[in-house]
Amino acid sequence: MDDRITFVKASEGTELSFVAGWCATNSKALLIQYPMDTSIEKLYAVTEKIEAKYLHLAAFWSHPTEGDQNTEIPCVIVQDKKELTDLRKQIGYEETSQDNRDE
């Protein structure tokens, strides 16, 4: 693996510690994996907590019950906002108001 994505398994209350450690790496994304019984509400709360503490980061949740292109396991994905915006511009992705809606 080329260290572009860092994978970790969450335990209660470890998210901010994982994010703090990840910020000191060259990794492009952090994926925090959760147990299958993790609720969407929990994932949403984690993303809110991360974005409140680390204003330069974007946090997204994914849950298998949401179907479509969601992950097979509950997880939170964290990326640098500026880098994410630059990558989106490179591929011609334009955000719409629907992309930014609160879940």
C-alpha positions in Angstrom: 0.0 0.0 0.0 1.2 3.5 -0.8 0.0 5.1 2.5 -2.5 7.3 0.6 -5.3 6.2 2.9 -4.9 5.4 6.6 -7.3 2.7 8.0 -8.1 2.4 11.7 -10.7 0.6 13.7 -12.6 2.8 16.1 -13.1 2.1 19.8 -15.2 4.3 22.0 -13.9 7.9 22.1 -10.8 7.4 19.9 -11.8 9.5 16.9 -10.2 12.8 17.8 -7.0 11.0 18.8 -6.9 9.2 15.4 -7.5 12.5 13.6 -4.8 14.3 15.5 -2.3 11.5 14.7 -3.3 11.4 11.1 -2.8 15.1 10.6 0.9 14.6 11.2 1.2 12.1 8.3 1.3 12.4 4.5 -1.7 10.3 4.1 -4.5 11.7 1.8 -7.4 10.3 3.8 -8.3 8.7 7.1 -10.9 6.0 7.2 -12.2 5.1 10.6 -14.1 1.7 10.6 -16.9 1.0 13.0 -18.7 -2.2 14.1 -21.6 -3.2 12.0 -24.2 -2.3 14.7 -23.0 1.4 14.6 -25.9 3.8 13.9 -26.0 6.5 11.3 -26.6 9.0 14.1 -23.4 8.0 15.8 -21.4 8.4 12.5 -23.1 11.8 11.9 -22.1 12.9 15.5 -18.5 11.9 14.9 -18.3 13.9 11.7 -19.7 16.9 13.4 -17.2 16.6 16.3 -14.3 16.2 13.9 -15.3 19.2 11.8 -15.9 21.4 14.9 -12.4 20.7 16.2 -10.5 20.6 12.9 -11.9 23.4 10.8 -9.5 22.6 7.9 -10.9 19.0 7.5 -13.9 17.6 5.9 -15.5 14.5 7.5 -18.0 12.2 5.8 -19.9 9.2 7.0 -20.9 6.1 5.1 -23.2 3.3 6.2 -24.2 0.1 4.3 -27.9 0.6 5.0 -27.8 3.7 2.8 -27.2 1.6 -0.3 -25.9 3.1 -3.6 -22.2 3.7 -3.4 -21.9 3.6 0.4 -19.3 1.4 2.1 -20.0 -2.2 3.2 -19.1 -1.3 6.7 -20.0 1.8 8.8 -17.2 4.3 8.6 -16.1 7.9 8.8 -13.8 9.3 6.1 -11.6 12.4 6.8 -9.8 14.6 4.3 -8.2 18.0 4.1 -10.8 20.5 2.7 -8.4 22.4 0.5 -6.9 19.2 -1.0 -10.3 17.8 -1.5 -11.5 20.9 -3.3 -8.4 21.0 -5.5 -9.0 17.3 -6.5 -12.6 17.9 -7.3 -11.7 20.8 -9.5 -9.2 18.6 -11.4 -11.8 16.1 -12.2 -14.5 18.7 -13.0 -16.7 17.9 -10.1 -19.0 20.8 -9.1 -20.7 20.8 -5.7 -24.4 21.5 -5.7 -26.6 22.6 -2.9 -27.8 19.0 -2.6 -24.2 17.9 -2.0 -24.0 20.2 1.0 -27.3 19.4 2.6 -27.5 18.3 6.2 -28.5 14.6 6.7 
